[in-house]
């Protein structure tokens, strides 16, 4: 039995359940009326979220079927080095950007 978009009803029920769970998780923070200070360890962990998200978005694009190769490897290495040395996300992006270059032009067949 296929539902919306040719996908099964079980798929859409799973998507709906995950969405409801995510919203419930967010609501527990918003519904709390008391002001609470976060522990230092939690604050330090939250500071690393942007870097983790950037890495999670960049890594799949960098890994190819034959592994890391060429300008993507150089860009990743430059970004990681800058992030470790300077502890600033924007410097990691600035360091990795020039290493990517234009790459080969696509061929039309």
Secondary structure, 3 states (H helix, E strand, C coil): CECHHHCEHHHHHHHHHHHHHHHHHHHHHHCCCCCCCCCHHHHHHHHCHHHHHHHHHHHHHHCECCECCHHHHHHHHHHHHHHHHHCCHHHHHHHHHHHHCCCCCCCCC
